[in-house]
Amino acid sequence: MNPIRATILGASGPYPGSDDLPSVIVCYGRTRLLLDAGEGTQHRIHEAGFSVASIRYILITHMHGDHILGLIPLLQSRSLSGTETQVTIIGPEGIRDYLLENFKLLYFRPRFDVAVIELKGDDELRLSNDVVVQAIELDHGIVTYGYILCFGDRRTLAYITDTRPLPRKLSSIIEEPDVLIHDATLSSNDSDLALEYKHSTAAEAAHVAKEVKAKTLLLFHVSQRYRHCYEDHLREARKIFKYSWIARKFMRIMIK
């Protein structure tokens, strides 16, 4: 049975000069896929010991800069590396135009084929014989998708970031995910901001993990305002769901 390996390439909310913006690489057998591509993702891919050429699928959650500004540089580096294998990019409506306009304005034509899939709703996509992606529309003010990665033997990794909590909707789609990576941008002390900006608190992420019976919760996209008190953030979540952890850059997770 192939292990599932996930490496956090970036896990924080946006702030000036950040080198910790959202991105996760997932490896299963020969499949390499990327969840989001915040600025600087290509550099962190190399730092983590991977090659940009190995990535065959890129899943973008939404069109906010901290989740997509690393995509074009990554594709350029992939092209410069000499690879000619196709890459498939999955994301919300508008991502095709975003790519084409950037290619045009930058006078850049990838040396490999770029397949683009624009999601229309809670779509299910089969990437290979034993990797299926379930997209789920989230609640973030603009069209935003979470991704549930289902592997052939029923192991599951869920990537749910930049959203208000949707415990009932998630529990109707997944049950007992091995790893739930969930938006935990704010603390309960700032719940008014979570409502205003359509994010989740650490406590709300923990409630979702408890509802879907997750085995492990990674608190993701945590605002830099808490960088000196991450332990408070973690304690808030663990009061509700004890198997909670703060997602950190270059953290590695293995699902056996």
Secondary structure, 3 states (H helix, E strand, C coil): CCCEEEEEEECECCCCCCCCCCEEEEEECCEEEEECCCCCHHHHHHHCCCCHHHCCEEECCCCCHHHHCCHHHHHHHHHHCCCCCCEEEEECCCHHHHHHHHHHHCCCCCCCCEEEEECCCCCEEEEECCEEEEEEECCCCCCCEEEEEEECCCCEEEEECCCCCCHHHHHCCCCCCCEEEEECCECHHHHHHHHHHCCCEHHHHHHHHHHHCCCCEEEECECHHHCCCHHHHHHHHHCCCCCEEECCCCCEEEEC
